[in-house]
Structures are given as C-alpha cells and as structure tokens.
Amino acid sequence: MMIQPQRKRCAPKENTPRGYWQTALIPWLILLTGCAASDFNSRETFSGFCPPLAAYSDLQQDQAAEELSQLPAKSALAEMIRDYALLRAMVRDCQGK
C-alpha cells in the first residue's frame, strides 16, 4: 500500500480578508450591467455629447473644393480631407440633422 502525500489547501494570505475579491467585484459587475442595459445607438443618449461643427461660408467651401480638385488623386492630404468629411457626416447624424 502506497501512502500518498496530503495536499495542502491554499490558505488566504494573511493580509487579504476573506471574501475580498467578491466584495471588490460586486461594484464593477453592477456598473457593467448598467452599461449593458443602455441603448448606445440612441440619439437621445448622446445628443448632449455631440461636438459642435465649424460653420464654413459658401465661398470657403467653394475655395476648398477647388483646392481639393487640384490635389493628386492619391494625395495624403486629399485622403485626410475625405476622412474629415466622414467625421462631419457622423457628427451631423449624431446631432440628428
């Protein structure tokens, strides 16, 4: 008959109170549950957080369009301006316009 060594049970560290992790996780779980219950696609939720858009006059827009048309097709600046146009469209959608 072979005698097997007894395994030691892991005892909590001396400075960690019993149930520490359960107590620490409860507030986080409550917060995460609250976030999951909200509708992140709702305009009403984010309407107060939409950044304002700069207003450009018709003359400025015409000048910018002319300058943009003179840039090479694969220009880095032209691509950045297209990205900016997309961001402006997203902000207008956020504002419900």
C-alpha positions in Angstrom: 0.0 0.0 0.0 1.4 3.3 -1.1 0.9 6.3 1.1 0.1 9.4 -0.9 1.2 12.8 0.4 -1.6 15.0 1.5 -2.1 18.2 -0.4 -2.1 21.4 1.4 -5.0 23.7 0.9 -4.2 27.2 -0.2 -5.0 29.5 2.7 -5.8 33.1 2.0 -2.9 35.5 2.6 -2.7 36.9 6.0 -3.4 40.5 4.8 -6.3 39.6 2.5 -9.7 39.4 4.3 -12.0 36.6 3.5 -14.4 37.4 0.6 -12.2 40.3 -0.6 -12.5 39.5 -4.3 -16.2 39.0 -4.1 -16.6 42.4 -2.4 -14.3 44.1 -4.8 -16.1 42.7 -7.9 -19.7 43.5 -7.0 -19.5 47.2 -7.8 -17.8 46.5 -11.1 -20.5 44.0 -12.0 -23.2 46.4 -11.2 -21.6 49.2 -13.3 -21.1 46.8 -16.2 -24.7 45.6 -16.0 -26.0 49.2 -16.1 -23.9 49.9 -19.2 -25.2 46.9 -21.0 -28.8 47.9 -20.3 -28.5 51.3 -22.0 -29.0 51.9 -25.7 -25.7 53.2 -27.1 -27.2 53.8 -30.6 -29.8 56.2 -29.2 -29.5 59.8 -30.3 -31.3 60.8 -27.1 -28.5 59.2 -25.1 -25.7 61.1 -26.9 -27.3 64.3 -28.1 -25.7 66.2 -25.3 -22.3 64.8 -26.2 -22.2 65.6 -29.9 -19.3 68.0 -30.7 -20.2 71.2 -32.5 -19.4 71.6 -36.2 -17.5 74.6 -37.5 -19.6 76.6 -40.0 -18.0 77.4 -43.3 -19.3 80.0 -45.7 -20.2 79.1 -49.3 -17.2 81.0 -50.5 -14.9 79.0 -48.2 -16.5 75.7 -49.3 -16.1 76.6 -53.0 -12.5 77.5 -52.5 -11.8 74.3 -50.5 -13.5 72.2 -53.3 -11.3 73.9 -55.9 -8.1 73.3 -54.0 -9.1 69.7 -53.3 -9.7 69.1 -57.0 -6.2 70.3 -57.8 -4.6 67.8 -55.4 -3.2 64.5 -56.8 -5.8 61.6 -56.5 -3.7 59.6 -54.1 -2.6 62.6 -52.1 -2.3 62.0 -48.3 -4.0 65.4 -47.8 -6.9 64.5 -50.0 -7.5 61.3 -48.1 -7.3 63.2 -44.8 -9.9 65.7 -46.1 -12.2 62.8 -47.1 -11.8 61.3 -43.6 -12.8 64.8 -42.2 -15.9 64.9 -44.4 -16.9 61.4 -43.0 -16.4 62.6 -39.4 -18.5 65.7 -40.1 -21.3 63.5 -41.5 -21.1 61.3 -38.4 -21.4 64.4 -36.1 -24.4 65.6 -38.2 -26.0 62.2 -37.7 -25.3 62.4 -34.0 -27.0 65.8 -33.8 -30.0 64.4 -35.8 -29.5 66.8 -38.7 
